Amino acid sequence: MPESAAPDIVLASVRQPGETGSSDIHIARGIVTRITAAEERPDGARDLAGVRVVDLAGRYVIPGLWDEHVHMTQWAMAANRIDVSRAASAGDAVDVVRSSIPAIRGNGRTDTDDAGTVPTLVGVGFRDAIWADEPSLAMLDAATQGAPVALISHDLHCVWLNSAAAVRHGVSVDGSGLLREEPAFVLTRELGRLPDAVVDAWVDEAARKAAARGVVGIVDFEMTWNREVWLRRVGGGFGSLRVEAGVYPEHLERARREAMRTGQDIPGGNGLLRVGPLKVLIDGSLNTRTAYCVDPYPHGGRGLLTVSETELVELLVRAREAGFVPAVHAIGDAANQVALNAFEAAGIAGRIEHAQFVRQEDFARFGRLGLVASVQPAHALDDRDAADANWGDRTDRAFPLRSLLAAGATLAFGSDAPVAPLDPWTAMSAAATRSALDGRGPWHPEQAITREEALAASSRGRRRIQVGDPADIAVLDDDPLRVSDEVFASMPVAATLVAGRFTYGGGSV
């Protein structure tokens, strides 16, 4: 019995999507034990053999939703940083920073405050791939009044900083003020060094908001040794979500020594924590034009391959021997080719994270190799202009959900938060409509999938609640298969349960 499971309970008078008749779902020790017709229950019963009955009045229930790719600490921090995501140019971003400095200094929302030094002000979310102007060190310096400022791109692969921040953090930048890839990752981690109590409170708040959207679990790919972080949070009362904490190659040997394996319950995790996959980054991103591609970008270069195919094969073999499922970050079509080659050579199944751009001849290999395509459908809409600008007439195979599914790949949806919001309904809506419902027409609608397929991709393949399932359940106010596109995108969630325990809405349904 999971330590996090609640006392036995009956969810009464519920329907599953597409149904008209009501059922009662019986839950014991965190597991669905029976599903019975509602009319079999004594009319008005509030207690069955000492088991609590919660009347859900005909609401709809679905398997609880997962976000398969999150940077949880970064997501929680993003809500407490300068938001530059709406900036349409470098000049716009600078204006946002200029206007934000007095307010942020006034309310104490800063990222560091050591020994009385001027705090580094951090912004998040910029997308310079489609800006007509270019970021520069000089323009950020002119706007920031000597305060150290660092802006993290929406995809986390780039940091734009001013001279004061460069000096403070001991990094060298050219006239652009930009750091990319590994130097950007290092600085991003440094900017996140805050008191544990502060970050943990922000994470708890973010997790509660996720539970309010029907989320029961996340795969956390925060770029650090994450096990003790999550044990601390659970020990401090965290209980909103299940968490699978990823491991990075620099920590694989430590994980192996400590007999950790993907899927293993972590002792002391209250039944909520498991060891996640081994995360391997082999290329960059579209926004930074570092995704590794077969054809050159319009401004030159094919992006970056940060791990060679030979090195990747060796790493996947080590993962196989250590009991880890590899999760290989591959965005460009050349990077996906390298990842597929390596999975085949290593003789191991696993996940390709993102799979944003795939050669036509490579689709069938996803199914043949038994791979999971861990994808983020909202990125297709956020990045459509950048994709059109950089991948040109080849975007019929960009963010290719239908092609991947047709090839036999297993789809697993996520957000890559803070790159996109941690809200599975945003992802599922993007997958089913290929539209942000903002007046623009669908983008490559031939790559859309159905709502049923999208729900399965957000719930680890569980299309319906069945006997024997963990009682990880989302309760909805309407049938997700029948509501309008607009309602589906912001689907009202009445309650969420993890192992039969209400993590949201238990007192109000």
C-alpha positions as CSV (number, residue, x, y, z in Angstrom):
1,M,0.0,0.0,0.0
2,P,1.5,3.4,-0.9
3,E,2.2,5.5,2.1
4,S,0.4,8.3,0.3
5,A,-2.9,6.3,-0.2
6,A,-6.0,7.6,1.5
7,P,-8.6,5.5,3.4
8,D,-11.0,3.5,1.3
9,I,-13.6,5.6,-0.7
10,V,-16.3,5.3,-3.3
11,L,-16.6,7.9,-6.0
12,A,-20.3,7.7,-6.7
13,S,-22.4,8.7,-9.7
14,V,-19.6,9.2,-12.2
15,R,-19.4,8.7,-15.9
16,Q,-16.4,8.0,-18.2
17,P,-16.1,9.9,-21.4
18,G,-18.7,8.9,-24.0
19,E,-21.0,7.2,-21.4
20,T,-24.5,8.2,-20.4
21,G,-25.0,5.9,-17.5
22,S,-23.5,6.5,-14.1
23,S,-21.1,4.2,-12.2
24,D,-19.6,4.0,-8.7
25,I,-15.8,3.6,-8.5
26,H,-14.7,1.7,-5.4
27,I,-11.2,2.5,-4.2
28,A,-9.2,0.5,-1.5
29,R,-5.6,1.0,-0.5
30,G,-5.1,3.4,-3.3
31,I,-6.3,1.0,-6.0
32,V,-9.5,0.8,-8.1
33,T,-11.1,-2.4,-6.8
34,R,-14.6,-2.4,-8.3
35,I,-16.7,-0.4,-10.8
36,T,-20.4,-1.0,-10.3
37,A,-23.6,0.5,-11.8
38,A,-24.8,3.4,-9.7
39,E,-28.3,1.9,-9.4
40,E,-26.8,-1.0,-7.4
41,R,-26.0,1.4,-4.5
42,P,-28.8,2.0,-2.0
43,D,-30.4,5.3,-2.8
44,G,-28.8,8.2,-1.0
45,A,-26.2,6.1,0.7
46,R,-23.4,8.1,2.2
47,D,-21.6,5.1,3.7
48,L,-21.1,1.6,2.3
49,A,-19.8,-0.9,4.9
50,G,-18.0,1.9,6.6
51,V,-16.5,3.3,3.4
52,R,-16.9,7.0,2.7
53,V,-19.1,7.7,-0.4
54,V,-18.4,11.0,-2.3
55,D,-21.3,11.8,-4.6
56,L,-19.9,13.4,-7.8
57,A,-23.3,14.0,-9.3
58,G,-22.7,12.7,-12.8
59,R,-19.4,14.3,-13.4
60,Y,-16.9,12.7,-15.7
61,V,-13.7,10.9,-14.6
62,I,-10.6,10.1,-16.5
63,P,-7.2,8.6,-15.6
64,G,-5.0,11.2,-13.9
65,L,-2.8,13.2,-16.2
66,W,1.0,13.2,-16.4
67,D,3.4,15.8,-17.6
68,E,6.3,13.7,-19.0
69,H,8.9,16.5,-19.2
70,V,9.2,19.3,-16.6
71,H,12.0,21.3,-15.1
72,M,10.1,21.8,-11.9
73,T,12.3,24.2,-10.0
74,Q,12.7,26.4,-13.1
75,W,9.0,26.4,-13.6
76,A,8.3,27.4,-10.0
77,M,11.0,30.1,-10.2
78,A,9.5,31.5,-13.5
79,A,6.4,32.7,-11.7
80,N,8.7,34.8,-9.5
81,R,10.9,36.3,-12.2
82,I,10.5,39.0,-14.9
83,D,8.3,37.8,-17.7
84,V,9.6,38.8,-21.1
85,S,7.8,36.1,-23.0
86,R,5.6,38.6,-24.8
87,A,8.5,40.7,-26.1
88,A,8.3,40.9,-29.9
89,S,11.8,42.2,-30.3
90,A,15.0,42.8,-28.3
91,G,13.9,46.3,-27.8
92,D,10.6,45.2,-26.3
93,A,12.4,42.9,-23.9
94,V,14.7,45.7,-22.8
95,D,11.7,47.9,-22.2
96,V,10.1,45.2,-20.0
97,V,13.3,44.9,-18.0
98,R,13.6,48.7,-17.6
99,S,10.1,49.0,-16.3
100,S,10.4,46.0,-14.0
101,I,13.6,46.9,-12.1
102,P,12.0,49.4,-9.6
103,A,9.1,47.1,-8.8
104,I,11.2,44.0,-8.3
105,R,13.7,45.9,-6.1
106,G,10.7,47.1,-4.1
107,N,9.0,43.8,-3.4
108,G,12.1,41.6,-2.8
109,R,11.5,39.2,-5.7
110,T,15.2,38.6,-6.4
111,D,17.2,35.5,-7.1
112,T,20.1,36.1,-4.8
113,D,20.8,38.4,-1.9
114,D,24.2,37.4,-0.5
115,A,26.3,39.6,1.7
116,G,24.4,42.7,0.8
117,T,25.5,42.7,-2.8
118,V,23.2,44.0,-5.5
119,P,20.9,41.1,-6.5
120,T,20.8,39.6,-9.9
121,L,17.5,40.3,-11.5
122,V,16.4,37.4,-13.7
123,G,13.9,37.4,-16.6
124,V,12.5,34.5,-18.4
125,G,10.8,33.5,-21.7
126,F,12.4,35.5,-24.5
127,R,12.3,34.1,-28.1
128,D,14.9,35.8,-30.2
129,A,14.7,33.4,-33.2
130,I,11.9,35.5,-34.8
131,W,13.0,39.0,-33.7
132,A,13.8,41.5,-36.4
133,D,16.5,43.1,-34.2
134,E,19.3,41.3,-32.3
135,P,20.1,41.2,-28.6
136,S,23.2,43.1,-27.6
137,L,25.2,43.7,-24.5
138,A,25.1,47.4,-25.1
139,M,21.3,47.7,-25.2
140,L,20.8,45.7,-22.1
141,D,23.5,47.7,-20.3
142,A,21.9,51.0,-21.2
143,A,18.5,49.9,-19.7
144,T,19.6,48.3,-16.5
145,Q,21.1,51.2,-14.4
146,G,24.1,49.1,-13.4
147,A,22.0,46.3,-11.9
148,P,23.1,42.8,-12.8
149,V,20.4,41.4,-15.1
150,A,20.2,37.9,-16.8
151,L,17.4,36.9,-19.1
152,I,16.8,33.2,-19.7
153,S,15.3,32.2,-23.1
154,H,12.1,30.3,-23.2
155,D,13.8,27.0,-24.1
156,L,16.5,27.4,-21.4
157,H,19.3,27.0,-24.0
158,C,20.4,30.7,-24.0
159,V,21.0,33.5,-21.5
160,W,21.2,37.1,-22.4
161,L,23.1,39.1,-19.7
162,N,24.5,42.5,-19.1
163,S,28.0,43.5,-18.2
164,A,27.3,43.7,-14.5
165,A,25.9,40.2,-14.4
166,A,28.8,38.9,-16.5
167,V,31.2,40.4,-13.9
168,R,29.3,39.2,-11.0
169,H,29.0,35.6,-12.2
170,G,32.5,35.4,-13.7
171,V,31.6,34.7,-17.3
172,S,32.8,36.2,-20.6
173,V,30.4,37.4,-23.2
174,D,30.8,39.0,-26.6
175,G,28.9,42.0,-28.0
176,S,25.7,40.0,-28.1
177,G,25.7,39.4,-24.4
178,L,24.5,35.8,-25.1
179,L,25.6,32.5,-23.6
180,R,24.4,29.4,-25.3
181,E,24.1,25.7,-24.5
182,E,26.4,24.4,-21.6
183,P,27.6,27.8,-20.5
184,A,23.9,28.9,-20.4
185,F,23.0,25.8,-18.4
186,V,25.7,26.4,-15.9
187,L,24.7,30.0,-15.3
188,T,21.0,29.1,-15.1
189,R,21.8,26.6,-12.3
190,E,23.8,29.3,-10.5
191,L,20.9,31.8,-10.8
192,G,18.7,29.2,-9.1
193,R,20.7,29.0,-5.9
194,L,18.2,30.3,-3.5
195,P,17.3,29.3,0.1
196,D,15.7,25.8,0.0
197,A,12.7,27.0,2.0
198,V,11.9,29.7,-0.6
199,V,12.3,27.4,-3.6
200,D,10.4,24.5,-1.9
201,A,7.5,26.9,-1.2
202,W,7.3,28.0,-4.8
203,V,7.5,24.3,-6.0
204,D,4.7,23.4,-3.6
205,E,2.5,26.2,-5.0
206,A,3.3,25.2,-8.6
207,A,2.4,21.6,-7.8
208,R,-0.9,22.5,-6.3
209,K,-1.8,24.5,-9.4
210,A,-0.9,21.5,-11.5
211,A,-3.1,19.2,-9.4
212,A,-5.9,21.7,-10.0
213,R,-5.5,20.9,-13.7
214,G,-5.9,17.1,-13.2
215,V,-2.2,16.4,-13.0
216,V,-1.2,13.4,-10.9
217,G,2.5,13.1,-11.8
218,I,5.5,14.6,-13.5
219,V,8.8,13.5,-14.8
220,D,11.2,16.1,-13.5
221,F,14.4,16.7,-15.6
222,E,15.8,19.5,-13.4
223,M,19.5,19.6,-14.3
224,T,20.9,18.5,-10.9
225,W,21.2,15.5,-8.6
226,N,17.5,15.6,-7.7
227,R,16.8,12.7,-5.4
228,E,17.6,14.4,-2.1
229,V,15.9,17.6,-3.2
230,W,12.6,15.7,-3.6
231,L,13.1,13.7,-0.4
232,R,13.5,17.0,1.4
233,R,10.3,18.4,-0.2
234,V,8.3,15.3,0.7
235,G,9.7,15.3,4.2
236,G,8.4,18.9,4.4
237,G,4.9,18.0,3.5
238,F,4.8,17.9,-0.3
239,G,2.1,15.6,-1.5
240,S,0.3,17.0,-4.6
241,L,2.0,14.9,-7.3
242,R,3.9,11.8,-8.0
243,V,7.4,12.6,-9.1
244,E,9.9,10.6,-11.2
245,A,13.2,12.3,-10.8
246,G,15.6,12.1,-13.8
247,V,19.3,11.5,-13.7
248,Y,22.0,13.1,-15.9
249,P,25.1,11.3,-17.3
250,E,27.4,13.0,-14.9
251,H,25.5,11.3,-12.1
252,L,25.0,7.9,-13.7
253,E,28.0,6.3,-11.9
254,R,26.7,7.6,-8.5
255,A,23.3,6.3,-9.3
256,R,24.7,2.9,-10.2
257,R,26.7,2.7,-7.0
258,E,23.6,3.4,-5.0
259,A,21.7,0.7,-6.9
260,M,19.2,3.1,-8.4
261,R,17.2,2.0,-11.5
262,T,14.5,3.7,-13.5
263,G,11.1,3.0,-12.0
264,Q,12.4,2.2,-8.5
265,D,10.5,3.6,-5.5
266,I,12.7,5.9,-3.5
267,P,12.7,5.0,0.2
268,G,11.4,7.8,2.3
269,G,9.4,9.2,-0.6
270,N,6.0,8.5,0.9
271,G,5.0,6.3,-2.1
272,L,5.2,9.4,-4.4
273,L,8.9,9.4,-5.6
274,R,10.5,7.1,-8.1
275,V,13.8,7.1,-10.0
276,G,13.2,8.6,-13.5
277,P,15.0,8.1,-16.8
278,L,18.6,9.0,-17.8
279,K,18.4,12.3,-19.6
280,V,21.0,12.9,-22.4
281,L,21.1,16.1,-24.4
282,I,22.7,15.6,-27.8
283,D,21.7,18.8,-29.6
284,G,20.4,22.3,-28.9
285,S,17.1,24.0,-29.7
286,L,15.3,25.7,-32.5
287,N,15.2,29.1,-30.9
288,T,18.9,29.3,-30.6
289,R,19.4,27.6,-34.0
290,T,21.5,25.0,-32.3
291,A,19.2,22.0,-33.0
292,Y,21.3,19.7,-35.2
293,C,19.8,19.5,-38.7
294,V,20.6,17.9,-42.0
295,D,20.2,21.1,-43.9
296,P,21.8,24.4,-43.0
297,Y,19.9,27.2,-41.4
298,P,19.2,30.3,-43.5
299,H,21.9,32.2,-41.7
300,G,24.4,29.3,-41.9
301,G,25.4,26.4,-39.8
302,R,23.6,23.1,-39.1
303,G,23.4,23.5,-35.3
304,L,25.3,21.6,-32.7
305,L,25.8,17.9,-32.0
306,T,27.0,17.9,-28.5
307,V,27.4,14.1,-28.1
308,S,28.7,12.1,-31.0
309,E,27.0,9.0,-32.2
310,T,29.8,6.8,-30.9
311,E,29.7,8.4,-27.5
312,L,25.9,8.1,-27.3
313,V,26.0,4.4,-28.1
314,E,28.5,3.9,-25.3
315,L,26.3,5.9,-22.9
316,L,23.1,3.9,-23.9
317,V,25.0,0.6,-23.3
318,R,26.0,1.9,-19.8
319,A,22.4,2.9,-19.2
320,R,21.1,-0.6,-20.2
321,E,23.6,-2.3,-17.9
322,A,22.7,0.0,-15.0
323,G,18.9,-0.5,-15.4
324,F,18.1,3.0,-16.7
325,V,15.7,4.0,-19.5
326,P,17.5,6.5,-21.6
327,A,15.6,9.8,-22.5
328,V,17.6,11.4,-25.4
329,H,17.0,15.0,-26.1
330,A,16.9,15.3,-30.0
331,I,15.2,18.2,-31.7
332,G,16.8,18.6,-35.2
333,D,16.3,15.9,-37.9
334,A,20.0,15.0,-37.9
335,A,20.0,14.7,-34.1
336,N,17.0,12.4,-34.3
337,Q,18.8,10.3,-36.9
338,V,21.8,10.0,-34.6
339,A,19.6,9.1,-31.6
340,L,17.7,6.4,-33.6
341,N,21.0,4.9,-34.8
342,A,22.4,4.8,-31.3
343,F,19.2,3.1,-29.8
344,E,19.4,0.5,-32.6
345,A,23.2,-0.1,-32.1
346,A,22.8,-0.3,-28.3
347,G,19.9,-2.7,-28.4
348,I,17.8,-0.8,-25.9
349,A,14.4,0.9,-26.0
350,G,13.8,4.2,-24.5
351,R,12.5,7.7,-25.1
352,I,13.4,10.5,-27.5
353,E,12.6,13.8,-25.9
354,H,11.1,16.4,-28.3
355,A,11.5,14.7,-31.7
356,Q,10.5,18.1,-33.2
357,F,11.9,17.5,-36.7
358,V,12.3,14.1,-38.2
359,R,13.3,12.8,-41.6
360,Q,10.6,11.0,-43.5
361,E,12.7,7.8,-43.7
362,D,13.1,7.8,-39.9
363,F,9.5,7.7,-38.8
364,A,9.1,3.9,-39.1
365,R,12.2,3.4,-37.0
366,F,10.4,4.8,-33.9
367,G,7.9,2.0,-34.0
368,R,10.3,-0.7,-35.0
369,L,12.7,0.2,-32.1
370,G,9.8,0.4,-29.6
371,L,10.6,4.0,-28.7
372,V,8.5,6.5,-26.8
373,A,8.3,10.0,-28.5
374,S,8.1,12.3,-25.5
375,V,6.8,15.4,-27.1
376,Q,5.4,18.8,-26.2
377,P,2.5,19.7,-28.5
378,A,2.3,23.3,-27.4
379,H,5.7,24.0,-28.8
380,A,4.3,23.4,-32.3
381,L,2.2,26.6,-31.9
382,D,4.7,28.6,-29.9
383,D,7.5,27.9,-32.4
384,R,5.5,27.8,-35.7
385,D,7.0,31.1,-37.0
386,A,10.5,30.1,-35.9
387,A,10.1,26.7,-37.7
388,D,8.8,28.3,-40.9
389,A,11.7,30.8,-40.8
390,N,14.4,28.2,-40.2
391,W,13.1,24.9,-41.6
392,G,11.3,26.4,-44.6
393,D,9.3,24.1,-46.8
394,R,10.2,21.1,-44.7
395,T,7.8,21.9,-41.8
396,D,5.4,19.2,-42.9
397,R,7.6,16.9,-40.8
398,A,8.0,19.3,-37.9
399,F,6.2,18.5,-34.6
400,P,4.9,15.4,-36.5
401,L,2.4,13.8,-34.0
402,R,0.3,12.0,-36.5
403,S,3.3,10.7,-38.4
404,L,4.9,9.4,-35.2
405,L,1.7,7.7,-34.0
406,A,1.1,6.2,-37.5
407,A,4.7,4.8,-37.4
408,G,4.0,3.0,-34.2
409,A,5.7,5.3,-31.7
410,T,4.2,5.6,-28.2
411,L,3.3,9.3,-27.6
412,A,3.9,10.8,-24.2
413,F,2.9,14.4,-23.7
414,G,4.6,17.0,-21.6
415,S,5.2,20.7,-21.4
416,D,9.0,21.2,-20.9
417,A,7.8,23.8,-18.3
418,P,8.9,26.6,-18.1
419,V,9.1,26.4,-21.9
420,A,5.3,26.0,-22.0
421,P,2.8,26.1,-19.1
422,L,2.5,23.0,-17.0
423,D,-1.1,22.4,-18.1
424,P,-1.9,19.1,-20.0
425,W,-5.1,20.6,-21.5
426,T,-2.9,23.2,-23.3
427,A,-0.8,20.4,-24.8
428,M,-3.8,18.2,-25.7
429,S,-5.7,21.1,-27.3
430,A,-2.6,21.9,-29.4
431,A,-2.3,18.3,-30.4
432,A,-5.9,18.0,-31.5
433,T,-6.4,21.3,-33.2
434,R,-2.9,22.4,-34.2
435,S,-4.2,25.9,-33.3
436,A,-3.8,28.3,-30.4
437,L,-7.4,29.3,-31.0
438,D,-6.1,32.8,-31.4
439,G,-7.6,33.5,-34.9
440,R,-4.7,32.0,-36.8
441,G,-5.5,28.9,-38.9
442,P,-4.3,25.5,-37.9
443,W,-0.6,24.8,-38.6
444,H,-0.1,21.6,-40.6
445,P,-3.5,20.2,-39.5
446,E,-2.5,16.9,-41.1
447,Q,-0.3,16.3,-38.1
448,A,-3.3,16.6,-35.6
449,I,-4.4,13.6,-33.6
450,T,-7.8,12.9,-31.9
451,R,-8.8,13.9,-28.4
452,E,-8.9,10.2,-27.4
453,E,-5.3,9.8,-28.6
454,A,-4.3,13.0,-26.9
455,L,-5.8,11.9,-23.6
456,A,-4.0,8.6,-23.8
457,A,-0.7,10.4,-24.5
458,S,-1.3,12.4,-21.3
459,S,-2.2,9.5,-19.1
460,R,0.4,6.9,-19.9
461,G,-1.8,5.1,-22.3
462,R,-4.7,4.7,-19.9
463,R,-7.8,5.5,-22.0
464,R,-10.3,4.5,-19.3
465,I,-10.4,3.9,-15.6
466,Q,-10.3,0.1,-15.0
467,V,-10.3,-2.3,-12.1
468,G,-6.7,-2.7,-10.8
469,D,-5.6,0.8,-11.8
470,P,-3.9,3.1,-9.3
471,A,-6.6,5.5,-8.1
472,D,-5.0,8.4,-9.8
473,I,-8.1,10.2,-11.2
474,A,-9.2,13.5,-12.6
475,V,-12.8,14.6,-12.1
476,L,-14.2,16.9,-14.8
477,D,-17.3,19.0,-15.1
478,D,-18.0,17.9,-18.6
479,D,-17.3,15.2,-21.2
480,P,-13.9,16.0,-22.7
481,L,-14.9,14.2,-26.0
482,R,-17.9,16.4,-26.5
483,V,-17.1,19.9,-25.4
484,S,-16.1,22.7,-27.8
485,D,-12.4,23.2,-28.7
486,E,-12.4,26.3,-26.5
487,V,-13.7,24.5,-23.5
488,F,-11.4,21.6,-24.1
489,A,-8.3,23.9,-24.1
490,S,-9.2,25.2,-20.6
491,M,-11.2,22.1,-19.3
492,P,-12.8,22.7,-15.9
493,V,-11.4,20.2,-13.4
494,A,-13.5,19.6,-10.3
495,A,-11.1,17.3,-8.4
496,T,-8.0,15.3,-8.6
497,L,-7.0,12.2,-6.6
498,V,-3.6,10.5,-6.2
499,A,-3.8,6.9,-4.8
500,G,-7.4,7.7,-3.8
501,R,-6.4,10.8,-1.9
502,F,-7.8,14.2,-2.9
503,T,-5.0,16.5,-4.0
504,Y,-7.5,19.1,-5.3
505,G,-11.2,19.7,-4.8
506,G,-11.9,17.2,-2.1
507,G,-14.0,19.5,0.0
508,S,-15.9,21.2,-2.8
509,V,-17.2,18.5,-5.2
